[in-house]
Amino acid sequence: MERHAARRFGEHNSHAKLASVLSEDEETAGLCASCRHVRRVESGRGSVFWLCRRAQDDPDYARYPPIPVRQCAGWEVSEG
Ligand code: SF4
């Protein structure tokens, strides 16, 4: 019973941590954080970069858009 409760508590904590990271990302990157065209790149030193993959084929998009992005015609919801 206690082990079960501890596991549930651990799951809750990891979900809370994930939710916290997601909201930090949304604050930092704006729309890019939830866009299917972004690739979140984390350097070995812990810096995070937001790479717009639309920029590969479309010059209207910056490879590394200035963040936070608040409006973007290319935004599409990420399914992951
Ligand atoms: S399409 Fe727009 S919202 Fe999506 S990653 Fe590129 S700049 Fe960010």
py3Dmol code that shows the C-alpha trace and the ligand (Angstrom):
import py3Dmol

protein = """\
ATOM      1  CA  MET A   1       0.000   0.000   0.000  1.00  0.00           C
ATOM      2  CA  GLU A   2       2.758   2.458   0.981  1.00  0.00           C
ATOM      3  CA  ARG A   3       4.838   1.533  -2.059  1.00  0.00           C
ATOM      4  CA  HIS A   4       1.822   2.029  -4.271  1.00  0.00           C
ATOM      5  CA  ALA A   5       1.206   5.457  -2.748  1.00  0.00           C
ATOM      6  CA  ALA A   6       4.880   6.400  -3.151  1.00  0.00           C
ATOM      7  CA  ARG A   7       4.806   5.392  -6.809  1.00  0.00           C
ATOM      8  CA  ARG A   8       1.660   7.444  -7.358  1.00  0.00           C
ATOM      9  CA  PHE A   9       3.274  10.387  -5.568  1.00  0.00           C
ATOM     10  CA  GLY A  10       6.337  10.030  -7.786  1.00  0.00           C
ATOM     11  CA  GLU A  11       4.195   9.970 -10.908  1.00  0.00           C
ATOM     12  CA  HIS A  12       2.362  13.045  -9.718  1.00  0.00           C
ATOM     13  CA  ASN A  13       5.649  14.839  -9.094  1.00  0.00           C
ATOM     14  CA  SER A  14       7.037  13.973 -12.514  1.00  0.00           C
ATOM     15  CA  HIS A  15       3.806  15.123 -14.172  1.00  0.00           C
ATOM     16  CA  ALA A  16       3.931  18.348 -12.155  1.00  0.00           C
ATOM     17  CA  LYS A  17       7.570  18.833 -13.151  1.00  0.00           C
ATOM     18  CA  LEU A  18       6.740  18.219 -16.824  1.00  0.00           C
ATOM     19  CA  ALA A  19       3.823  20.693 -16.654  1.00  0.00           C
ATOM     20  CA  SER A  20       6.138  23.231 -15.055  1.00  0.00           C
ATOM     21  CA  VAL A  21       8.772  22.795 -17.791  1.00  0.00           C
ATOM     22  CA  LEU A  22       6.091  23.094 -20.469  1.00  0.00           C
ATOM     23  CA  SER A  23       4.759  26.330 -19.051  1.00  0.00           C
ATOM     24  CA  GLU A  24       8.313  27.686 -18.724  1.00  0.00           C
ATOM     25  CA  ASP A  25       8.849  26.827 -22.392  1.00  0.00           C
ATOM     26  CA  GLU A  26       5.598  28.547 -23.356  1.00  0.00           C
ATOM     27  CA  GLU A  27       6.630  31.650 -21.444  1.00  0.00           C
ATOM     28  CA  THR A  28      10.040  31.624 -23.073  1.00  0.00           C
ATOM     29  CA  ALA A  29       9.205  30.637 -26.635  1.00  0.00           C
ATOM     30  CA  GLY A  30       5.546  31.598 -26.971  1.00  0.00           C
ATOM     31  CA  LEU A  31       3.800  29.813 -29.848  1.00  0.00           C
ATOM     32  CA  CYS A  32       6.911  27.904 -30.882  1.00  0.00           C
ATOM     33  CA  ALA A  33       6.691  25.817 -27.713  1.00  0.00           C
ATOM     34  CA  SER A  34       3.485  24.176 -28.955  1.00  0.00           C
ATOM     35  CA  CYS A  35       4.185  24.164 -32.696  1.00  0.00           C
ATOM     36  CA  ARG A  36       4.698  20.996 -34.702  1.00  0.00           C
ATOM     37  CA  HIS A  37       7.361  22.704 -36.830  1.00  0.00           C
ATOM     38  CA  VAL A  38       9.744  23.488 -34.017  1.00  0.00           C
ATOM     39  CA  ARG A  39      12.699  21.516 -32.832  1.00  0.00           C
ATOM     40  CA  ARG A  40      13.770  22.281 -29.293  1.00  0.00           C
ATOM     41  CA  VAL A  41      17.543  22.062 -29.157  1.00  0.00           C
ATOM     42  CA  GLU A  42      19.299  21.897 -25.817  1.00  0.00           C
ATOM     43  CA  SER A  43      23.038  22.494 -25.723  1.00  0.00           C
ATOM     44  CA  GLY A  44      25.414  20.616 -23.469  1.00  0.00           C
ATOM     45  CA  ARG A  45      25.523  23.685 -21.252  1.00  0.00           C
ATOM     46  CA  GLY A  46      21.755  23.700 -20.817  1.00  0.00           C
ATOM     47  CA  SER A  47      20.944  26.562 -23.210  1.00  0.00           C
ATOM     48  CA  VAL A  48      17.742  26.017 -25.193  1.00  0.00           C
ATOM     49  CA  PHE A  49      17.300  27.036 -28.824  1.00  0.00           C
ATOM     50  CA  TRP A  50      14.096  26.920 -30.855  1.00  0.00           C
ATOM     51  CA  LEU A  51      14.703  25.849 -34.453  1.00  0.00           C
ATOM     52  CA  CYS A  52      11.877  26.541 -36.905  1.00  0.00           C
ATOM     53  CA  ARG A  53      11.851  23.761 -39.484  1.00  0.00           C
ATOM     54  CA  ARG A  54       9.633  25.805 -41.805  1.00  0.00           C
ATOM     55  CA  ALA A  55      12.720  27.931 -42.457  1.00  0.00           C
ATOM     56  CA  GLN A  56      14.270  25.039 -44.400  1.00  0.00           C
ATOM     57  CA  ASP A  57      11.797  25.511 -47.261  1.00  0.00           C
ATOM     58  CA  ASP A  58      10.332  28.958 -46.744  1.00  0.00           C
ATOM     59  CA  PRO A  59      12.450  32.131 -46.549  1.00  0.00           C
ATOM     60  CA  ASP A  60       9.617  33.931 -44.732  1.00  0.00           C
ATOM     61  CA  TYR A  61      10.583  32.029 -41.579  1.00  0.00           C
ATOM     62  CA  ALA A  62      13.709  32.584 -39.525  1.00  0.00           C
ATOM     63  CA  ARG A  63      15.725  29.488 -38.671  1.00  0.00           C
ATOM     64  CA  TYR A  64      15.892  30.731 -35.085  1.00  0.00           C
ATOM     65  CA  PRO A  65      12.933  33.094 -34.657  1.00  0.00           C
ATOM     66  CA  PRO A  66      13.167  35.844 -32.059  1.00  0.00           C
ATOM     67  CA  ILE A  67      11.295  34.534 -29.061  1.00  0.00           C
ATOM     68  CA  PRO A  68       8.768  34.716 -27.621  1.00  0.00           C
ATOM     69  CA  VAL A  69       6.770  34.321 -30.816  1.00  0.00           C
ATOM     70  CA  ARG A  70       3.289  35.734 -30.175  1.00  0.00           C
ATOM     71  CA  GLN A  71       1.882  35.599 -33.693  1.00  0.00           C
ATOM     72  CA  CYS A  72       2.787  33.252 -36.505  1.00  0.00           C
ATOM     73  CA  ALA A  73       0.853  32.300 -39.621  1.00  0.00           C
ATOM     74  CA  GLY A  74       2.742  29.020 -39.779  1.00  0.00           C
ATOM     75  CA  TRP A  75       1.878  27.740 -36.326  1.00  0.00           C
ATOM     76  CA  GLU A  76       0.261  24.322 -36.227  1.00  0.00           C
ATOM     77  CA  VAL A  77      -0.411  22.403 -33.061  1.00  0.00           C
ATOM     78  CA  SER A  78       2.146  19.828 -32.047  1.00  0.00           C
ATOM     79  CA  GLU A  79       0.742  16.368 -31.579  1.00  0.00           C
ATOM     80  CA  GLY A  80       3.592  15.215 -29.378  1.00  0.00           C
TER      81      GLY A  80
END
"""
ligand_1 = """\
8
SF4
S 6.097 28.012 -37.713
Fe 6.033 29.801 -36.349
S 5.340 29.014 -34.386
Fe 6.042 27.273 -35.604
S 8.178 26.986 -35.056
Fe 8.152 28.307 -36.839
S 8.168 30.381 -36.022
Fe 7.597 29.019 -34.324
"""
view = py3Dmol.view(width=600, height=400)
view.addModel(protein, "pdb")
view.setStyle({"model": 0}, {"cartoon": {"style": "trace"}})
view.addModel(ligand_1, "xyz")
view.setStyle({"model": 1}, {"stick": {}})
view.zoomTo()
view.show()
